[in-house]
Amino acid sequence: MKRLNGFTLIELMAVILIIALATGIVVTNLDYFSPKYSLRAEARMISGNFEYARSSAIRQNKTFSLVYDLDENSYSVLLPAETDEEGRILEEERKTAGGSSVKLKYGVKLAAVIMPDGNKTTSGTVQVDISPFGETGSHIVVLKRADDDEQSLYIRMDSYLGTTEFSTKELSFFPEEEEKDEQATTP
C-alpha cells in the first residue's frame, strides 16, 4: 500500500498556533514603534496597573496605592503596609509591586495628576490611595508627547466603578462640566 506524504492535522494546528502567538506579540508591541501610538501604549500600562491595584485592594480588603513621580517620569504600585495579627503596622516602609517603579518610555511624559477635588499636580510626587470599597482612588492622569506638548492623552480612572476612560480632550469627574465645555466650543 502506498503512503501519501503530507502533514497531520496536529502538525498544522501547531504551526497555526505558533504563527498566531508570534503575530500577537508583534502587533501588541507595534505601538511603541510609532510615536503616534506611544501615548496609548503607556496609557494602557498605567490603566493596567490601576486595575491591578484596585482588584488587589478588593480581594485582600487592604489599601493599595499608585505613586506618580512627575519629576522622574515614573509610577509604581505600593503594596499594603505589613501588619501583625492585631492590625499593628510592622514596617513603615511599604514595598513596591514588582520591586521597582515603572519609567515611562518612548517619548511620553507624565504631565499631571488631577484629583476629584480639582487639585492638579504637575511636579513632585503624588500618592493615590485605592481603598477596597472604592471611596478613594479615582484620579485623572495626563500624558503628553515629549516632542509635542500639544498632543495629550487623559486617563480617567474611577475606583468606585472600576472604569478607565481615555480621551484626547480634557476630562473631568463631572460629566455635566464636559457637556458645557463641548457646547461652548461647538458653533
N, C-alpha and C positions, 0 to 999 in steps of 0.2 A: 504494500500500500504506500502510495506516495504522500509525503508530508508537505503541507503548504507552509511557506515561510511568511512570517508576519509578527505582529505584536499582540499580546494578550490584552484583554480589557483592563486588567490591573496595571499593566505597564503604561498604557495610555493614560489612565486616571492619575497615576503618579506623576507623569510628565506634565499633565494639565495643572495639577496641584502646585508643582514647583514653579511653573510659569505664572500662575495666579499670585502666589506668595511674592515672587520677585517683582511683579508689576505693582502690587500693593505697597511694597516697601519703597519703590522708586517714586510712585505717584505721590505718596504722602510726604516725601521729602523734597519734592519739586518746589514747594512754597518757598523754601529758603534760597533757591537759585534766582528767583525773581524778586527784585525789591518791591514790586507792586503787591506781592502777596506775603511779604515778610511780616507786616503788621498783623495779618490774620493768623499766621502761624504762631506768633508769640502770644496773641490773644487767646488762642485755643490752649496753649500751655498754661497760661495763668488761670484760665477758666477751669481747666482740669485739676489744678492744684486747689482751687477754691472748692470744687465739688468733692475732692478727696477729703479736705479738712471738714467740710460740712457733714458728709456722710460718716466720717470717723467720730465727729463730735456726737452725732445722734446715736451711733452704735455703742460708743463707750460711755455716753452720758457725762462727758467732760468737755471743757472748753479748749478748743484748738485756736491757733492764731495764724494769720498771714502777716508777715512783716515785710514792708516795702522800704528799700533803701534807695531813695531817689537820686542821691549823690553818687552812689556806686552802681546805679542802674541794675539792681538785682532785687530778688524777693526770696522768701523762704517760708516754710510751714513750720511753726513751732508746735511741738507735742505738748500735751498737758503736763503740768508740774507733777513730779513723783510725790505720792503721799503714802503714809502708813495706814494700818487698818482703821485707825481712829480719824483719818482725814487730815492729819497734820502734814504740812509740806516738808519733805525730806531735803530737797535740793532747791535752792532759789533759782539756779540756772536751768532754764528749760532747754531740752535738746531739740535740734532741728531734724525734721523728717528727711531722710536721705543723707544726713550728715553734714550738708553744707547748703549755702544759698545758691540760687539759680541766677546766673548772669544773663541778661537779655543779649541776644546776638543779632548779627546781620543788619546792622544799621538802624536798629529800633531803640528808642529811648523811652524810659518811664518818665512821663511829663508831669503827672499829677495824680493824686488820690483825693476823691471827693466823698465826704461822709453825708449821711442823710440829713444832718442838721445844716448842711450847706458849707461846712468847713472844708476849704480846699488847701491841700498841702502840695507845694511844688519843689520843696527841698527838704533834706534831712530824712528822718526815719518815721514811718507810720506803722503802728501795730493795730490790726483789726482783729478783735476777739470774736470768734464764731462759737456761739453758745449752742448747746444741744437742742434747744427749743426754738431757735431762730430769732430770738428777740434782739440779738446783736449780731453783727457781721455783714450787714448789707453795705455796699460801697460801690463807687464807680472808679475805674482806673482809666487814665488817659494815656494812650501810647502815641508817639509821633515818630515819623521817619527822621533819622539823624541828618540826612542830607536835604530834607524838605519839610520845614516846620509847618507848612500849610496842610500837609497830609496827616490827619489824626484819625484814631480809632478809639471809640469809647466802649468800655466794657462795663455794663451794669450787672452787678451780682446781688441777687435778692436772697438773703439767707433764710427768710421766713418761707418763701415759696419754693426755694431751691432752683430758681431760674437764672439764666445768664443770657444777656442780650448784647449783641454787637451792633454798633452804628457809626457811620462816618459823621453823623450830625450829633450835636451836643445833646446828651441825655440828662434827665433829672430823675428824682424819685417820685415826682408828682406829674402824672400824665397830662393833667389839665394845663400845666405850665408849658409842656411841649406842644400842645394843641394851639395855645396862644401864640407861641413863637412861630409855628408854621403859618397861622393865619396872618400874622404881621408881615411875614416875608412873601406871602402869595399876593400877586397884584389883583 
